[in-house]
Amino acid sequence: MAPSTPFVDPQTSELDTTQIITESILLAKLIGFFVAIALVPFLVAILLGGQGGIGLLFVLASQFVLAIGSGIVLMYVITRAIRFSKE
């Protein structure tokens, strides 16, 4: 028996919008989590006026959190794709 195609309803051969929305919401929550974490040091840098070394350090910390977060989101997407291919 051939494996079913991800995000397609096997009975009707149409897109399974509930599964698409569920996966989209999970991904959006993960992205929003890292954006919220990165927003804190960025706002501190803005409140400090963005001048000097301290502001620069907070901006770099914010960019670091975004870089790590994008890597984790990418790993999550790859893991979900592998899991879908095995189902």
Biopython code that builds the backbone (N, CA, C, O; Angstrom):
import numpy as np
from Bio.PDB.StructureBuilder import StructureBuilder

atoms = [
    (1, "MET", "N", (0.834, -1.171, 0.000)),
    (1, "MET", "CA", (0.000, 0.000, 0.000)),
    (1, "MET", "C", (0.882, 1.238, 0.000)),
    (1, "MET", "O", (1.819, 1.328, 0.794)),
    (2, "ALA", "N", (0.599, 2.184, -0.871)),
    (2, "ALA", "CA", (1.389, 3.408, -0.977)),
    (2, "ALA", "C", (1.093, 4.323, 0.209)),
    (2, "ALA", "O", (-0.051, 4.425, 0.651)),
    (3, "PRO", "N", (2.131, 4.990, 0.720)),
    (3, "PRO", "CA", (1.888, 5.901, 1.843)),
    (3, "PRO", "C", (1.043, 7.093, 1.391)),
    (3, "PRO", "O", (1.094, 7.506, 0.233)),
    (4, "SER", "N", (0.273, 7.631, 2.325)),
    (4, "SER", "CA", (-0.569, 8.776, 1.989)),
    (4, "SER", "C", (0.283, 10.034, 1.863)),
    (4, "SER", "O", (1.332, 10.168, 2.492)),
    (5, "THR", "N", (-0.200, 10.941, 1.038)),
    (5, "THR", "CA", (0.493, 12.208, 0.840)),
    (5, "THR", "C", (0.175, 13.133, 2.015)),
    (5, "THR", "O", (-0.989, 13.263, 2.394)),
    (6, "PRO", "N", (1.189, 13.777, 2.597)),
    (6, "PRO", "CA", (0.931, 14.684, 3.718)),
    (6, "PRO", "C", (0.026, 15.837, 3.291)),
    (6, "PRO", "O", (0.117, 16.337, 2.170)),
    (7, "PHE", "N", (-0.837, 16.240, 4.197)),
    (7, "PHE", "CA", (-1.748, 17.373, 4.013)),
    (7, "PHE", "C", (-2.800, 17.137, 2.936)),
    (7, "PHE", "O", (-3.409, 18.092, 2.455)),
    (8, "VAL", "N", (-3.022, 15.892, 2.551)),
    (8, "VAL", "CA", (-4.068, 15.563, 1.586)),
    (8, "VAL", "C", (-4.980, 14.522, 2.224)),
    (8, "VAL", "O", (-4.516, 13.513, 2.755)),
    (9, "ASP", "N", (-6.291, 14.784, 2.164)),
    (9, "ASP", "CA", (-7.278, 13.854, 2.695)),
    (9, "ASP", "C", (-7.356, 12.636, 1.777)),
    (9, "ASP", "O", (-7.654, 12.787, 0.593)),
    (10, "PRO", "N", (-7.095, 11.427, 2.295)),
    (10, "PRO", "CA", (-7.063, 10.255, 1.419)),
    (10, "PRO", "C", (-8.420, 9.894, 0.805)),
    (10, "PRO", "O", (-8.460, 9.314, -0.281)),
    (11, "GLN", "N", (-9.530, 10.221, 1.471)),
    (11, "GLN", "CA", (-10.838, 9.884, 0.926)),
    (11, "GLN", "C", (-11.234, 10.786, -0.231)),
    (11, "GLN", "O", (-11.757, 10.310, -1.239)),
    (12, "THR", "N", (-10.989, 12.095, -0.094)),
    (12, "THR", "CA", (-11.462, 13.047, -1.110)),
    (12, "THR", "C", (-10.353, 13.541, -2.029)),
    (12, "THR", "O", (-10.642, 14.182, -3.040)),
    (13, "SER", "N", (-9.115, 13.267, -1.712)),
    (13, "SER", "CA", (-7.940, 13.757, -2.448)),
    (13, "SER", "C", (-7.877, 15.282, -2.505)),
    (13, "SER", "O", (-7.331, 15.852, -3.450)),
    (14, "GLU", "N", (-8.428, 15.926, -1.506)),
    (14, "GLU", "CA", (-8.355, 17.384, -1.395)),
    (14, "GLU", "C", (-7.420, 17.733, -0.239)),
    (14, "GLU", "O", (-7.055, 16.881, 0.571)),
    (15, "LEU", "N", (-7.046, 18.998, -0.188)),
    (15, "LEU", "CA", (-6.170, 19.439, 0.888)),
    (15, "LEU", "C", (-6.869, 19.307, 2.236)),
    (15, "LEU", "O", (-8.038, 19.660, 2.386)),
    (16, "ASP", "N", (-6.140, 18.801, 3.196)),
    (16, "ASP", "CA", (-6.658, 18.671, 4.560)),
    (16, "ASP", "C", (-6.360, 19.972, 5.297)),
    (16, "ASP", "O", (-5.303, 20.129, 5.908)),
    (17, "THR", "N", (-7.303, 20.894, 5.228)),
    (17, "THR", "CA", (-7.060, 22.232, 5.776)),
    (17, "THR", "C", (-6.900, 22.219, 7.290)),
    (17, "THR", "O", (-6.193, 23.065, 7.835)),
    (18, "THR", "N", (-7.535, 21.286, 7.978)),
    (18, "THR", "CA", (-7.367, 21.237, 9.437)),
    (18, "THR", "C", (-5.934, 20.881, 9.805)),
    (18, "THR", "O", (-5.365, 21.468, 10.725)),
    (19, "GLN", "N", (-5.359, 19.937, 9.104)),
    (19, "GLN", "CA", (-3.981, 19.561, 9.384)),
    (19, "GLN", "C", (-3.034, 20.699, 9.009)),
    (19, "GLN", "O", (-2.063, 20.952, 9.721)),
    (20, "ILE", "N", (-3.303, 21.379, 7.911)),
    (20, "ILE", "CA", (-2.458, 22.503, 7.499)),
    (20, "ILE", "C", (-2.519, 23.619, 8.530)),
    (20, "ILE", "O", (-1.485, 24.177, 8.898)),
    (21, "ILE", "N", (-3.711, 23.950, 8.997)),
    (21, "ILE", "CA", (-3.866, 25.024, 9.983)),
    (21, "ILE", "C", (-3.223, 24.628, 11.309)),
    (21, "ILE", "O", (-2.584, 25.454, 11.960)),
    (22, "THR", "N", (-3.389, 23.373, 11.712)),
    (22, "THR", "CA", (-2.783, 22.906, 12.958)),
    (22, "THR", "C", (-1.268, 23.031, 12.911)),
    (22, "THR", "O", (-0.652, 23.538, 13.849)),
    (23, "GLU", "N", (-0.671, 22.572, 11.825)),
    (23, "GLU", "CA", (0.787, 22.668, 11.692)),
    (23, "GLU", "C", (1.240, 24.129, 11.590)),
    (23, "GLU", "O", (2.288, 24.490, 12.127)),
    (24, "SER", "N", (0.465, 24.963, 10.910)),
    (24, "SER", "CA", (0.814, 26.381, 10.783)),
    (24, "SER", "C", (0.780, 27.082, 12.127)),
    (24, "SER", "O", (1.641, 27.910, 12.423)),
    (25, "ILE", "N", (-0.211, 26.751, 12.940)),
    (25, "ILE", "CA", (-0.307, 27.370, 14.264)),
    (25, "ILE", "C", (0.865, 26.952, 15.145)),
    (25, "ILE", "O", (1.435, 27.784, 15.852)),
    (26, "LEU", "N", (1.229, 25.671, 15.110)),
    (26, "LEU", "CA", (2.381, 25.211, 15.896)),
    (26, "LEU", "C", (3.665, 25.916, 15.469)),
    (26, "LEU", "O", (4.471, 26.315, 16.310)),
    (27, "LEU", "N", (3.847, 26.065, 14.167)),
    (27, "LEU", "CA", (5.040, 26.733, 13.657)),
    (27, "LEU", "C", (5.032, 28.220, 14.017)),
    (27, "LEU", "O", (6.068, 28.779, 14.376)),
    (28, "ALA", "N", (3.873, 28.853, 13.920)),
    (28, "ALA", "CA", (3.764, 30.273, 14.264)),
    (28, "ALA", "C", (4.046, 30.506, 15.746)),
    (28, "ALA", "O", (4.665, 31.506, 16.108)),
    (29, "LYS", "N", (3.597, 29.588, 16.606)),
    (29, "LYS", "CA", (3.881, 29.721, 18.034)),
    (29, "LYS", "C", (5.376, 29.599, 18.315)),
    (29, "LYS", "O", (5.914, 30.331, 19.147)),
    (30, "LEU", "N", (6.041, 28.687, 17.632)),
    (30, "LEU", "CA", (7.478, 28.524, 17.829)),
    (30, "LEU", "C", (8.236, 29.764, 17.356)),
    (30, "LEU", "O", (9.152, 30.233, 18.031)),
    (31, "ILE", "N", (7.855, 30.285, 16.209)),
    (31, "ILE", "CA", (8.499, 31.502, 15.695)),
    (31, "ILE", "C", (8.218, 32.678, 16.621)),
    (31, "ILE", "O", (9.124, 33.449, 16.940)),
    (32, "GLY", "N", (6.968, 32.820, 17.055)),
    (32, "GLY", "CA", (6.601, 33.906, 17.958)),
    (32, "GLY", "C", (7.337, 33.848, 19.281)),
    (32, "GLY", "O", (7.650, 34.884, 19.869)),
    (33, "PHE", "N", (7.613, 32.642, 19.751)),
    (33, "PHE", "CA", (8.361, 32.478, 20.991)),
    (33, "PHE", "C", (9.753, 33.094, 20.874)),
    (33, "PHE", "O", (10.189, 33.834, 21.756)),
    (34, "PHE", "N", (10.440, 32.786, 19.784)),
    (34, "PHE", "CA", (11.795, 33.323, 19.620)),
    (34, "PHE", "C", (11.789, 34.818, 19.314)),
    (34, "PHE", "O", (12.711, 35.532, 19.708)),
    (35, "VAL", "N", (10.778, 35.290, 18.630)),
    (35, "VAL", "CA", (10.667, 36.736, 18.378)),
    (35, "VAL", "C", (10.449, 37.467, 19.699)),
    (35, "VAL", "O", (11.043, 38.520, 19.934)),
    (36, "ALA", "N", (9.608, 36.916, 20.554)),
    (36, "ALA", "CA", (9.349, 37.551, 21.851)),
    (36, "ALA", "C", (10.611, 37.590, 22.709)),
    (36, "ALA", "O", (10.878, 38.581, 23.389)),
    (37, "ILE", "N", (11.381, 36.511, 22.673)),
    (37, "ILE", "CA", (12.629, 36.494, 23.443)),
    (37, "ILE", "C", (13.622, 37.510, 22.881)),
    (37, "ILE", "O", (14.301, 38.200, 23.641)),
    (38, "ALA", "N", (13.708, 37.606, 21.551)),
    (38, "ALA", "CA", (14.657, 38.534, 20.936)),
    (38, "ALA", "C", (14.215, 39.985, 21.087)),
    (38, "ALA", "O", (15.036, 40.900, 21.016)),
    (39, "LEU", "N", (12.927, 40.191, 21.292)),
    (39, "LEU", "CA", (12.423, 41.555, 21.421)),
    (39, "LEU", "C", (12.892, 42.221, 22.710)),
    (39, "LEU", "O", (13.071, 43.438, 22.754)),
    (40, "VAL", "N", (13.089, 41.430, 23.747)),
    (40, "VAL", "CA", (13.488, 41.996, 25.044)),
    (40, "VAL", "C", (14.841, 42.715, 24.963)),
    (40, "VAL", "O", (14.905, 43.892, 25.318)),
    (41, "PRO", "N", (15.930, 42.064, 24.512)),
    (41, "PRO", "CA", (17.191, 42.815, 24.450)),
    (41, "PRO", "C", (17.164, 43.933, 23.407)),
    (41, "PRO", "O", (17.849, 44.945, 23.559)),
    (42, "PHE", "N", (16.369, 43.747, 22.343)),
    (42, "PHE", "CA", (16.289, 44.809, 21.334)),
    (42, "PHE", "C", (15.614, 46.053, 21.910)),
    (42, "PHE", "O", (16.051, 47.173, 21.648)),
    (43, "LEU", "N", (14.557, 45.862, 22.690)),
    (43, "LEU", "CA", (13.894, 47.006, 23.315)),
    (43, "LEU", "C", (14.791, 47.676, 24.347)),
    (43, "LEU", "O", (14.761, 48.897, 24.500)),
    (44, "VAL", "N", (15.581, 46.888, 25.050)),
    (44, "VAL", "CA", (16.531, 47.474, 26.006)),
    (44, "VAL", "C", (17.544, 48.337, 25.255)),
    (44, "VAL", "O", (17.901, 49.421, 25.717)),
    (45, "ALA", "N", (18.003, 47.863, 24.110)),
    (45, "ALA", "CA", (18.955, 48.638, 23.311)),
    (45, "ALA", "C", (18.318, 49.933, 22.832)),
    (45, "ALA", "O", (18.977, 50.973, 22.809)),
    (46, "ILE", "N", (17.057, 49.886, 22.453)),
    (46, "ILE", "CA", (16.368, 51.103, 22.010)),
    (46, "ILE", "C", (16.194, 52.068, 23.181)),
    (46, "ILE", "O", (16.379, 53.275, 23.025)),
    (47, "LEU", "N", (15.839, 51.543, 24.343)),
    (47, "LEU", "CA", (15.669, 52.406, 25.514)),
    (47, "LEU", "C", (16.984, 53.046, 25.941)),
    (47, "LEU", "O", (16.992, 54.154, 26.477)),
    (48, "LEU", "N", (18.088, 52.357, 25.706)),
    (48, "LEU", "CA", (19.393, 52.937, 26.032)),
    (48, "LEU", "C", (19.832, 53.945, 24.976)),
    (48, "LEU", "O", (20.881, 54.573, 25.118)),
    (49, "GLY", "N", (19.058, 54.101, 23.944)),
    (49, "GLY", "CA", (19.377, 55.079, 22.914)),
    (49, "GLY", "C", (20.189, 54.497, 21.783)),
    (49, "GLY", "O", (20.484, 55.203, 20.819)),
    (50, "GLY", "N", (20.559, 53.247, 21.866)),
    (50, "GLY", "CA", (21.330, 52.623, 20.802)),
    (50, "GLY", "C", (22.746, 53.163, 20.683)),
    (50, "GLY", "O", (23.451, 52.855, 19.723)),
    (51, "GLN", "N", (23.156, 53.950, 21.633)),
    (51, "GLN", "CA", (24.485, 54.558, 21.590)),
    (51, "GLN", "C", (25.455, 53.755, 22.443)),
    (51, "GLN", "O", (25.090, 53.210, 23.485)),
    (52, "GLY", "N", (26.669, 53.695, 21.989)),
    (52, "GLY", "CA", (27.710, 53.073, 22.795)),
    (52, "GLY", "C", (27.740, 51.561, 22.700)),
    (52, "GLY", "O", (26.989, 50.940, 21.948)),
    (53, "GLY", "N", (28.623, 51.001, 23.478)),
    (53, "GLY", "CA", (28.866, 49.572, 23.436)),
    (53, "GLY", "C", (27.760, 48.734, 24.047)),
    (53, "GLY", "O", (27.508, 47.616, 23.598)),
    (54, "ILE", "N", (27.096, 49.261, 25.066)),
    (54, "ILE", "CA", (26.039, 48.486, 25.720)),
    (54, "ILE", "C", (24.865, 48.269, 24.764)),
    (54, "ILE", "O", (24.340, 47.159, 24.674)),
    (55, "GLY", "N", (24.454, 49.306, 24.058)),
    (55, "GLY", "CA", (23.368, 49.166, 23.083)),
    (55, "GLY", "C", (23.725, 48.174, 21.996)),
    (55, "GLY", "O", (22.895, 47.368, 21.574)),
    (56, "LEU", "N", (24.971, 48.241, 21.548)),
    (56, "LEU", "CA", (25.432, 47.314, 20.517)),
    (56, "LEU", "C", (25.407, 45.873, 21.018)),
    (56, "LEU", "O", (25.038, 44.962, 20.277)),
    (57, "LEU", "N", (25.800, 45.665, 22.275)),
    (57, "LEU", "CA", (25.769, 44.319, 22.843)),
    (57, "LEU", "C", (24.348, 43.761, 22.918)),
    (57, "LEU", "O", (24.123, 42.579, 22.658)),
    (58, "PHE", "N", (23.397, 44.616, 23.272)),
    (58, "PHE", "CA", (22.012, 44.156, 23.332)),
    (58, "PHE", "C", (21.460, 43.849, 21.949)),
    (58, "PHE", "O", (20.694, 42.899, 21.786)),
    (59, "VAL", "N", (21.841, 44.641, 20.951)),
    (59, "VAL", "CA", (21.404, 44.362, 19.577)),
    (59, "VAL", "C", (22.020, 43.050, 19.092)),
    (59, "VAL", "O", (21.343, 42.246, 18.451)),
    (60, "LEU", "N", (23.286, 42.836, 19.392)),
    (60, "LEU", "CA", (23.933, 41.580, 19.008)),
    (60, "LEU", "C", (23.305, 40.388, 19.726)),
    (60, "LEU", "O", (23.163, 39.316, 19.136)),
    (61, "ALA", "N", (22.927, 40.564, 20.993)),
    (61, "ALA", "CA", (22.256, 39.488, 21.721)),
    (61, "ALA", "C", (20.912, 39.172, 21.079)),
    (61, "ALA", "O", (20.531, 38.007, 20.968)),
    (62, "SER", "N", (20.204, 40.195, 20.662)),
    (62, "SER", "CA", (18.921, 39.997, 19.995)),
    (62, "SER", "C", (19.097, 39.245, 18.679)),
    (62, "SER", "O", (18.329, 38.331, 18.375)),
    (63, "GLN", "N", (20.103, 39.627, 17.904)),
    (63, "GLN", "CA", (20.365, 38.938, 16.639)),
    (63, "GLN", "C", (20.820, 37.499, 16.873)),
    (63, "GLN", "O", (20.494, 36.609, 16.088)),
    (64, "PHE", "N", (21.560, 37.274, 17.931)),
    (64, "PHE", "CA", (21.989, 35.919, 18.263)),
    (64, "PHE", "C", (20.789, 35.032, 18.590)),
    (64, "PHE", "O", (20.709, 33.889, 18.140)),
    (65, "VAL", "N", (19.860, 35.568, 19.374)),
    (65, "VAL", "CA", (18.653, 34.805, 19.715)),
    (65, "VAL", "C", (17.858, 34.491, 18.442)),
    (65, "VAL", "O", (17.343, 33.383, 18.299)),
    (66, "LEU", "N", (17.754, 35.442, 17.528)),
    (66, "LEU", "CA", (17.035, 35.199, 16.278)),
    (66, "LEU", "C", (17.746, 34.151, 15.421)),
    (66, "LEU", "O", (17.092, 33.331, 14.778)),
    (67, "ALA", "N", (19.080, 34.173, 15.408)),
    (67, "ALA", "CA", (19.821, 33.184, 14.624)),
    (67, "ALA", "C", (19.642, 31.777, 15.204)),
    (67, "ALA", "O", (19.422, 30.822, 14.460)),
    (68, "ILE", "N", (19.733, 31.653, 16.501)),
    (68, "ILE", "CA", (19.525, 30.358, 17.153)),
    (68, "ILE", "C", (18.080, 29.903, 16.953)),
    (68, "ILE", "O", (17.827, 28.731, 16.675)),
    (69, "GLY", "N", (17.150, 30.818, 17.092)),
    (69, "GLY", "CA", (15.737, 30.494, 16.905)),
    (69, "GLY", "C", (15.431, 30.032, 15.497)),
    (69, "GLY", "O", (14.645, 29.103, 15.309)),
    (70, "SER", "N", (16.038, 30.664, 14.503)),
    (70, "SER", "CA", (15.785, 30.226, 13.124)),
    (70, "SER", "C", (16.361, 28.836, 12.877)),
    (70, "SER", "O", (15.788, 28.053, 12.119)),
    (71, "GLY", "N", (17.479, 28.529, 13.506)),
    (71, "GLY", "CA", (18.029, 27.180, 13.392)),
    (71, "GLY", "C", (17.128, 26.138, 14.034)),
    (71, "GLY", "O", (16.945, 25.048, 13.493)),
    (72, "ILE", "N", (16.567, 26.476, 15.185)),
    (72, "ILE", "CA", (15.663, 25.543, 15.863)),
    (72, "ILE", "C", (14.373, 25.364, 15.070)),
    (72, "ILE", "O", (13.851, 24.253, 14.976)),
    (73, "VAL", "N", (13.857, 26.452, 14.497)),
    (73, "VAL", "CA", (12.656, 26.351, 13.663)),
    (73, "VAL", "C", (12.944, 25.483, 12.441)),
    (73, "VAL", "O", (12.105, 24.669, 12.053)),
    (74, "LEU", "N", (14.096, 25.640, 11.839)),
    (74, "LEU", "CA", (14.455, 24.818, 10.683)),
    (74, "LEU", "C", (14.551, 23.344, 11.072)),
    (74, "LEU", "O", (14.081, 22.477, 10.335)),
    (75, "MET", "N", (15.158, 23.054, 12.226)),
    (75, "MET", "CA", (15.231, 21.662, 12.679)),
    (75, "MET", "C", (13.841, 21.094, 12.960)),
    (75, "MET", "O", (13.581, 19.922, 12.689)),
    (76, "TYR", "N", (12.957, 21.916, 13.496)),
    (76, "TYR", "CA", (11.589, 21.480, 13.755)),
    (76, "TYR", "C", (10.883, 21.134, 12.447)),
    (76, "TYR", "O", (10.206, 20.109, 12.359)),
    (77, "VAL", "N", (11.036, 21.980, 11.435)),
    (77, "VAL", "CA", (10.394, 21.729, 10.143)),
    (77, "VAL", "C", (10.936, 20.447, 9.511)),
    (77, "VAL", "O", (10.168, 19.655, 8.965)),
    (78, "ILE", "N", (12.231, 20.241, 9.581)),
    (78, "ILE", "CA", (12.825, 19.030, 9.014)),
    (78, "ILE", "C", (12.343, 17.793, 9.767)),
    (78, "ILE", "O", (12.031, 16.773, 9.152)),
    (79, "THR", "N", (12.281, 17.880, 11.089)),
    (79, "THR", "CA", (11.809, 16.753, 11.888)),
    (79, "THR", "C", (10.360, 16.413, 11.565)),
    (79, "THR", "O", (10.011, 15.240, 11.437)),
    (80, "ARG", "N", (9.520, 17.429, 11.433)),
    (80, "ARG", "CA", (8.112, 17.192, 11.089)),
    (80, "ARG", "C", (7.998, 16.585, 9.690)),
    (80, "ARG", "O", (7.168, 15.704, 9.464)),
    (81, "ALA", "N", (8.818, 17.044, 8.760)),
    (81, "ALA", "CA", (8.776, 16.495, 7.392)),
    (81, "ALA", "C", (9.171, 15.014, 7.389)),
    (81, "ALA", "O", (8.554, 14.205, 6.695)),
    (82, "ILE", "N", (10.187, 14.669, 8.156)),
    (82, "ILE", "CA", (10.591, 13.269, 8.248)),
    (82, "ILE", "C", (9.486, 12.441, 8.887)),
    (82, "ILE", "O", (9.210, 11.328, 8.439)),
    (83, "ARG", "N", (8.858, 12.965, 9.916)),
    (83, "ARG", "CA", (7.771, 12.248, 10.579)),
    (83, "ARG", "C", (6.582, 12.061, 9.638)),
    (83, "ARG", "O", (5.962, 10.998, 9.624)),
    (84, "PHE", "N", (6.263, 13.090, 8.851)),
    (84, "PHE", "CA", (5.170, 12.975, 7.880)),
    (84, "PHE", "C", (5.482, 11.966, 6.785)),
    (84, "PHE", "O", (4.590, 11.264, 6.309)),
    (85, "SER", "N", (6.741, 11.892, 6.387)),
    (85, "SER", "CA", (7.088, 10.956, 5.321)),
    (85, "SER", "C", (6.993, 9.504, 5.787)),
    (85, "SER", "O", (6.797, 8.602, 4.972)),
    (86, "LYS", "N", (7.130, 9.274, 7.093)),
    (86, "LYS", "CA", (7.035, 7.914, 7.629)),
    (86, "LYS", "C", (5.606, 7.486, 7.928)),
    (86, "LYS", "O", (5.333, 6.299, 8.104)),
    (87, "GLU", "N", (4.693, 8.454, 7.986)),
    (87, "GLU", "CA", (3.288, 8.133, 8.294)),
    (87, "GLU", "C", (2.574, 7.586, 7.077)),
    (87, "GLU", "O", (1.389, 7.263, 7.150)),
]
sb = StructureBuilder()
sb.init_structure("model")
sb.init_model(0)
sb.init_chain("A")
sb.init_seg("    ")
for serial, (resi, resn, name, xyz) in enumerate(atoms, 1):
    if name == "N":
        sb.init_residue(resn, " ", resi, " ")
    sb.init_atom(name, np.array(xyz, "f"), 0.0, 1.0, " ", f" {name:<3s}", serial, name[0])
structure = sb.get_structure()
